Amino acid sequence: MSALEPHAVRAVLDALLPRRTPGATRAVLGAGIDVDHALTDGRAFLGSVAEHGWGTPRWPREHGGAGLDEAGADRLQTIVAEYERPDLYPFLIGLSMVGPILIAHGTADQQRRHLDPIRRGDEVWCQLFSEPEAGSDLAALRTRAVRDGDGWRIDGHKLWVSRAAFAAFGLLLARTGPVEAKHAGITAFVLPMDAPGVRIEPIAQMNRDEHFYEVRLEDVRLPDANRIGPVDGGWRVAMSTLERERASVADAGVGPEVVVALLREHGAVDDPAWTSRAASALVAASLPAIGAEVGRPVGGKLLLAAAGREIAALARDLRGPAAAVEGGPWSTLDLTAPSLSIRGGTDEIQLNVIAERTLGLPREPRAS
Ligand SMILES: Cc1cc2nc3c(=O)[nH]c(=O)nc-3n(C[C@H](O)[C@H](O)[C@H](O)COP(=O)(O)OP(=O)(O)OC[C@H]3O[C@@H](n4cnc5c(N)ncnc54)[C@H](O)[C@@H]3O)c2cc1C
């Protein structure tokens, strides 16, 4: 059976999930979800589609994926979106980032140990990249990994670590060379989040979620077997999947039928002022998928973040200012949309990337 014969995919999904009510909103990147439920439901879903590789559509088949290209994975995603699929936010770093990294750069032991639990949802991962002085300028990170006999001693401070409190492992970037070496002095590690010396503290979020954390690392010991890729080669390891992560973190998860239902509910469906605003947001939201389909990728994360913000603003204007704080999915979207322009790389950094890499404009001066 081809994984992408839509009727065959639907036949499997029909037995697993209810169809989605047209026009119903769904959570944006886990915003507003109950994490315990999401973990249980997500695990059950990922376990039941594991034999088809649909939780990991772009992983190669030999590692349990569906072996699809980006356009194929988008088509599968469109079919899955017809169903009440559990929110896979808790599992995103493992599925879209760590898995592909271990497939490309991990040792056979690391692949054997982690890939199956990741794709089945048995192992949640977080991403320990950002620091107080290293966000956009990630290459300035200062968390240190120092040789300690056969292994490593880690000391440092990570910030904005989504999922840290319920992750079993973290993908850690630490400095193994001098700070001046910037990109060239960074190494990637597998960090067990329950290792002695790992301290996790919650950060309050304006959308009322408790999904992200500050992580302090004091005298944490790791065996060398936890190193991913070469010493000082962590930048290439981390960057190899960041582009893909970027697009996935900006998906506001609101499709055309949801927006049309919103317009209908507020009697705005015949009003060109409202419909043209809705149309422009939905066009922006569709462009990355169209670009992937025709093999001409466009600034996916930037467009998706803009679309998310525009749709949230449209809903706020239709529902009135009080609705922004009354709770429920639209108010959660409203309070979450600004983060789409920050997490996974800010809008300004995306513009720099497009200017320099796509348009070939002169590179901005670097601090060093
Ligand atoms: C909801 C959420 C979840 C997150 N989850 C994680 C996570 O799981 N793991 C993790 O490691 N990190 C995570 N982050 C952190 C995120 O990656 C950083 O916030 C982001 O990269 C920006 O870094 P910063 O906050 O230090 O801002 P800064 O880098 O200090 O930027 C401040 C402002 O300056 C602008 N700016 C900076 N440099 C330039 C430049 N060269 N040109 C033009 N403008 C510039 C930025 O665009 C921004 O507007 C998360 C953030 C959010 C909001």
The ligand as an SDF file (V2000), in Angstrom:
LIG
                    3D

 53 58  0  0  0  0  0  0  0  0999 V2000
    7.5520   30.2770   23.2080 C   0  0  0  0  0  0  0  0  0  0  0  0
    9.0310   30.1270   23.0500 C   0  0  0  0  0  0  0  0  0  0  0  0
    9.5910   28.8700   23.1270 C   0  0  0  0  0  0  0  0  0  0  0  0
   10.9770   28.7000   23.0070 C   0  0  0  0  0  0  0  0  0  0  0  0
   11.4990   27.4340   23.1230 N   0  0  0  0  0  0  0  0  0  0  0  0
   12.8430   27.2760   23.0670 C   0  0  0  0  0  0  0  0  0  0  0  0
   13.4250   25.9770   23.2690 C   0  0  0  0  0  0  0  0  0  0  0  0
   12.7190   24.9740   23.4600 O   0  0  0  0  0  0  0  0  0  0  0  0
   14.7680   25.8530   23.2550 N   0  0  0  0  0  0  0  0  0  0  0  0
   15.5990   26.9380   23.0460 C   0  0  0  0  0  0  0  0  0  0  0  0
   16.8110   26.7420   23.0260 O   0  0  0  0  0  0  0  0  0  0  0  0
   15.0890   28.1820   22.8570 N   0  0  0  0  0  0  0  0  0  0  0  0
   13.7340   28.3630   22.8670 C   0  0  0  0  0  0  0  0  0  0  0  0
   13.2040   29.6370   22.6990 N   0  0  0  0  0  0  0  0  0  0  0  0
   14.1100   30.7620   22.5590 C   0  0  0  0  0  0  0  0  0  0  0  0
   14.1460   31.3930   21.1620 C   0  0  0  0  0  0  0  0  0  0  0  0
   14.8440   30.5690   20.2510 O   0  0  0  0  0  0  0  0  0  0  0  0
   14.8120   32.7740   21.3210 C   0  0  0  0  0  0  0  0  0  0  0  0
   13.9400   33.5580   22.1180 O   0  0  0  0  0  0  0  0  0  0  0  0
   15.0280   33.4590   19.9890 C   0  0  0  0  0  0  0  0  0  0  0  0
   16.0160   32.8000   19.2460 O   0  0  0  0  0  0  0  0  0  0  0  0
   15.4390   34.9240   20.1820 C   0  0  0  0  0  0  0  0  0  0  0  0
   16.4780   35.0550   21.0760 O   0  0  0  0  0  0  0  0  0  0  0  0
   16.3720   36.0820   22.3140 P   0  0  0  0  0  0  0  0  0  0  0  0
   15.0950   35.8370   23.0290 O   0  0  0  0  0  0  0  0  0  0  0  0
   17.6390   35.9750   23.0930 O   0  0  0  0  0  0  0  0  0  0  0  0
   16.2700   37.5310   21.6580 O   0  0  0  0  0  0  0  0  0  0  0  0
   17.4640   38.3860   21.0990 P   0  0  0  0  0  0  0  0  0  0  0  0
   18.3620   37.5660   20.2640 O   0  0  0  0  0  0  0  0  0  0  0  0
   18.1030   39.1180   22.2510 O   0  0  0  0  0  0  0  0  0  0  0  0
   16.7190   39.4230   20.1640 O   0  0  0  0  0  0  0  0  0  0  0  0
   16.0750   40.6090   20.6500 C   0  0  0  0  0  0  0  0  0  0  0  0
   15.5640   41.4000   19.4530 C   0  0  0  0  0  0  0  0  0  0  0  0
   16.6730   41.8250   18.6350 O   0  0  0  0  0  0  0  0  0  0  0  0
   16.4980   41.3920   17.2930 C   0  0  0  0  0  0  0  0  0  0  0  0
   17.7930   41.0170   16.7220 N   0  0  0  0  0  0  0  0  0  0  0  0
   18.7640   40.2560   17.3140 C   0  0  0  0  0  0  0  0  0  0  0  0
   19.8020   40.0920   16.4710 N   0  0  0  0  0  0  0  0  0  0  0  0
   19.4770   40.7320   15.3220 C   0  0  0  0  0  0  0  0  0  0  0  0
   20.1490   40.9060   14.0740 C   0  0  0  0  0  0  0  0  0  0  0  0
   21.3480   40.3770   13.8610 N   0  0  0  0  0  0  0  0  0  0  0  0
   19.5300   41.6290   13.1010 N   0  0  0  0  0  0  0  0  0  0  0  0
   18.2920   42.1780   13.3200 C   0  0  0  0  0  0  0  0  0  0  0  0
   17.6170   42.0440   14.4860 N   0  0  0  0  0  0  0  0  0  0  0  0
   18.2050   41.3340   15.4770 C   0  0  0  0  0  0  0  0  0  0  0  0
   15.5990   40.1740   17.4000 C   0  0  0  0  0  0  0  0  0  0  0  0
   14.9150   39.9320   16.1700 O   0  0  0  0  0  0  0  0  0  0  0  0
   14.6640   40.5780   18.5330 C   0  0  0  0  0  0  0  0  0  0  0  0
   13.6320   41.4060   18.0380 O   0  0  0  0  0  0  0  0  0  0  0  0
   11.8150   29.8310   22.7980 C   0  0  0  0  0  0  0  0  0  0  0  0
   11.2460   31.1110   22.7110 C   0  0  0  0  0  0  0  0  0  0  0  0
    9.8710   31.2680   22.8380 C   0  0  0  0  0  0  0  0  0  0  0  0
    9.2910   32.6550   22.7660 C   0  0  0  0  0  0  0  0  0  0  0  0
  1  2  1  0
  2  3  1  0
  2 52  2  0
  3  4  2  0
  4  5  1  0
  4 50  1  0
  5  6  2  0
  6  7  1  0
  6 13  1  0
  7  8  2  0
  7  9  1  0
  9 10  1  0
 10 11  2  0
 10 12  1  0
 12 13  2  0
 13 14  1  0
 14 15  1  0
 14 50  1  0
 15 16  1  0
 16 17  1  0
 16 18  1  0
 18 19  1  0
 18 20  1  0
 20 21  1  0
 20 22  1  0
 22 23  1  0
 23 24  1  0
 24 25  2  0
 24 26  1  0
 24 27  1  0
 27 28  1  0
 28 29  2  0
 28 30  1  0
 28 31  1  0
 31 32  1  0
 32 33  1  0
 33 34  1  0
 33 48  1  0
 34 35  1  0
 35 36  1  0
 35 46  1  0
 36 37  1  0
 36 45  1  0
 37 38  2  0
 38 39  1  0
 39 40  1  0
 39 45  2  0
 40 41  1  0
 40 42  2  0
 42 43  1  0
 43 44  2  0
 44 45  1  0
 46 47  1  0
 46 48  1  0
 48 49  1  0
 50 51  2  0
 51 52  1  0
 52 53  1  0
M  END
$$$$
